[in-house]
Amino acid sequence: NLLSSMLYEKRFGPYFCEPVIAGLDEKGAPYLSTMDLIGAQAAAKDFVVAGTCEGNLYGMCETLYKPDMEKEELFETLAQALLASVDRDALSGWGGVVHIITKEGVISRELKGRQD
């Protein structure tokens, strides 16, 4: 609620960000949520996306995502969805960072996209 309140306070001159909140709740179950510019939350059980290529990401994630994937398979799915979406959006940049959050820890890998 703190982040949501901070974003809502600036609704007339917003921070231009769409935060993604990911982690494990007190029971060890995954928690995913995203917010818009004024702090309205959208929680999900499977995946959330945010950013300038959000529409492309939704399409790719809905196509490639399956429940109960192993860490490496999930990373490959995320990498393919992210790179395919970013390559089709001029404002998105040249790659990204994928974080896989598990009970054992966080695995982070950097992806390099096209630079043309």
LOSEPA-655408 format. One line per field, with one value per residue: residue number from 1; y negated, z negated, x negated of N, C-alpha, C in turn. Coordinates in pm, whole numbers, plus 50000, padded with zeros to 5 digits. Layout:
BEGIN
lummi: [NUM	...];
nyy: [Y	...];
nzz: [Z	...];
nxx: [X	...];
cayy: [Y	...];
cazz: [Z	...];
caxx: [X	...];
cyy: [Y	...];
czz: [Z	...];
cxx: [X	...];
END
This chain:
BEGIN
lummi: [1	2	3	4	5	6	7	8	9	10	11	12	13	14	15	16	17	18	19	20	21	22	23	24	25	26	27	28	29	30	31	32	33	34	35	36	37	38	39	40	41	42	43	44	45	46	47	48	49	50	51	52	53	54	55	56	57	58	59	60	61	62	63	64	65	66	67	68	69	70	71	72	73	74	75	76	77	78	79	80	81	82	83	84	85	86	87	88	89	90	91	92	93	94	95	96	97	98	99	100	101	102	103	104	105	106	107	108	109	110	111	112	113	114	115	116];
nyy: [50120	49882	49806	49779	49567	49363	49331	49251	49006	48843	48811	48601	48507	48735	48997	49143	49442	49794	50000	50337	50581	50847	51155	51370	51470	51480	51750	51873	51884	51776	51427	51187	50868	50567	50214	49917	49584	49423	49581	49789	50119	50436	50756	51089	51444	51588	51436	51102	50799	50501	50173	50009	50187	50341	50453	50623	50794	50919	51075	51249	51376	51500	51685	51844	51914	52164	52326	52427	52454	52553	52395	52336	52375	52185	51952	51955	51926	51673	51517	51548	51437	51174	51072	51102	50926	50677	50628	50545	50297	49968	49797	49947	50026	50208	50484	50666	50756	51061	51192	51470	51580	51781	52010	52072	51858	51573	51567	51396	51280	51119	50997	50944	50747	50677	50423	50235];
nzz: [50000	49946	50171	50362	50248	50261	50540	50603	50470	50637	50863	51033	51139	51236	51142	51398	51422	51406	51173	51101	50876	50715	50545	50256	50049	49695	49661	49839	50095	50439	50518	50726	50873	51034	51101	51213	51341	51142	50919	50908	50836	50992	50947	51012	51080	51250	51445	51486	51674	51775	51904	52209	52418	52347	52457	52661	52500	52340	52533	52620	52377	52306	52508	52476	52203	51949	51669	51373	51456	51486	51353	51558	51796	51759	51758	52028	52162	52067	52163	52443	52485	52389	52554	52812	52792	52723	52945	53128	53054	53059	52845	52630	52574	52562	52485	52175	51827	51665	51386	51182	50924	50647	50369	50283	50362	50570	50915	51157	51486	51764	52071	52408	52666	53009	53171	53366];
nxx: [49920	49795	49637	49840	49985	49790	49765	50026	50048	49903	50061	50140	49911	49749	49512	49337	49368	49427	49456	49353	49433	49292	49254	49235	49501	49597	49653	49493	49579	49594	49615	49752	49780	49880	49870	50039	49972	50087	50104	50295	50359	50295	50326	50203	50210	50050	49877	49746	49714	49539	49471	49348	49385	49599	49840	49741	49591	49789	49922	49714	49645	49887	49896	49660	49629	49660	49808	49624	49348	49003	48702	48504	48649	48849	48691	48598	48842	48927	48713	48738	48995	48957	48744	48857	49072	48957	48798	48983	49066	48987	48931	48848	48583	48266	48267	48284	48340	48376	48528	48545	48731	48705	48759	48506	48350	48261	48226	48055	48030	47885	48012	47929	48044	48142	47950	48007];
cayy: [50000	49765	49767	49734	49433	49269	49303	49179	48868	48769	48841	48487	48496	48870	49061	49222	49579	49895	50099	50478	50631	50993	51214	51480	51426	51543	51894	51922	51887	51660	51310	51099	50755	50451	50092	49817	49460	49362	49674	49891	50250	50547	50878	51203	51569	51647	51341	50962	50728	50355	50103	49957	50297	50424	50529	50731	50889	51000	51174	51349	51452	51587	51792	51931	51952	52281	52336	52526	52472	52556	52267	52313	52362	52055	51850	51955	51871	51529	51455	51542	51342	51039	51029	51089	50807	50557	50606	50487	50171	49879	49727	50041	50045	50308	50604	50661	50841	51158	51238	51587	51579	51910	52017	52080	51730	51503	51586	51282	51290	51006	51032	50839	50748	50615	50284	50163];
cazz: [50000	49942	50308	50423	50193	50316	50679	50607	50427	50752	50979	51124	51197	51195	51176	51517	51399	51381	51095	51091	50743	50720	50431	50190	49932	49569	49673	49939	50226	50521	50523	50840	50886	51105	51077	51319	51301	51022	50807	50909	50841	51070	50904	51100	51031	51345	51486	51509	51760	51769	51989	52336	52509	52267	52543	52722	52395	52304	52638	52617	52252	52314	52601	52435	52061	51898	51524	51314	51536	51414	51361	51688	51897	51735	51807	52174	52202	52041	52253	52577	52484	52373	52673	52926	52772	52724	53082	53206	52994	53069	52719	52521	52541	52630	52404	52046	51720	51619	51249	51143	50778	50589	50224	50261	50392	50694	51027	51249	51609	51855	52212	52505	52783	53131	53152	53494];
caxx: [50000	49707	49605	49965	50014	49693	49801	50153	50023	49847	50145	50151	49777	49708	49386	49366	49323	49529	49381	49390	49400	49284	49187	49304	49576	49556	49671	49399	49644	49558	49704	49723	49870	49827	49947	50032	49905	50145	50103	50400	50297	50350	50259	50225	50155	49956	49774	49782	49619	49550	49376	49396	49424	49690	49931	49664	49553	49906	49944	49608	49654	50004	49865	49550	49629	49732	49789	49532	49227	48876	48632	48440	48755	48911	48599	48602	48972	48922	48616	48796	49106	48904	48670	48949	49155	48872	48752	49092	49105	48872	48905	48819	48443	48186	48251	48352	48289	48474	48507	48623	48736	48742	48736	48361	48287	48296	48134	48067	47951	47904	48034	47894	48133	48089	47908	48012];
cyy: [49873	49716	49714	49593	49329	49231	49220	49032	48782	48785	48725	48453	48627	48901	49148	49360	49669	50007	50238	50526	50783	51043	51332	51425	51504	51696	51956	51933	51764	51551	51222	50989	50649	50332	50002	49691	49398	49462	49776	50027	50347	50672	50991	51327	51626	51552	51201	50901	50578	50295	50063	50067	50395	50509	50646	50838	50978	51110	51285	51437	51546	51705	51893	51983	52077	52284	52444	52556	52480	52424	52238	52296	52227	51942	51842	51894	51719	51457	51442	51440	51198	50991	51012	50962	50679	50525	50539	50352	50079	49811	49817	50060	50164	50432	50591	50750	50931	51202	51356	51594	51715	51903	52018	51948	51672	51529	51472	51304	51173	51056	50915	50856	50690	50470	50210	50068];
czz: [50000	50083	50381	50377	50249	50460	50688	50565	50543	50877	51077	51190	51169	51222	51297	51503	51377	51305	51102	50955	50750	50598	50378	50069	49808	49570	49774	50078	50306	50515	50638	50847	50971	51073	51198	51264	51174	50909	50802	50930	50931	51033	51000	51038	51123	51387	51496	51600	51744	51864	52122	52432	52438	52352	52610	52620	52353	52407	52635	52492	52254	52407	52544	52292	52035	51747	51488	51401	51443	51437	51499	51799	51883	51785	51960	52226	52184	52138	52394	52585	52477	52499	52794	52914	52782	52866	53168	53152	52988	52937	52608	52488	52612	52546	52274	51945	51675	51479	51223	50991	50729	50437	50191	50287	50523	50796	51124	51369	51700	51998	52300	52626	52904	53105	53284	53501];
cxx: [49915	49676	49727	50001	49919	49728	49929	50136	49972	49932	50158	50017	49706	49561	49418	49303	49444	49461	49441	49342	49403	49210	49266	49377	49532	49572	49574	49458	49604	49663	49659	49827	49801	49917	49939	49968	49959	50165	50215	50336	50371	50270	50294	50162	50048	49844	49833	49676	49642	49448	49435	49438	49518	49784	49862	49630	49671	49929	49841	49618	49775	49979	49765	49559	49713	49711	49686	49411	49106	48804	48573	48543	48826	48822	48603	48731	48973	48829	48674	48909	49054	48833	48760	49033	49075	48825	48857	49138	48983	48837	48851	48673	48382	48165	48328	48283	48403	48434	48600	48616	48786	48722	48587	48290	48335	48186	48159	47977	47987	47918	47994	47983	48064	48052	47905	48127];
END
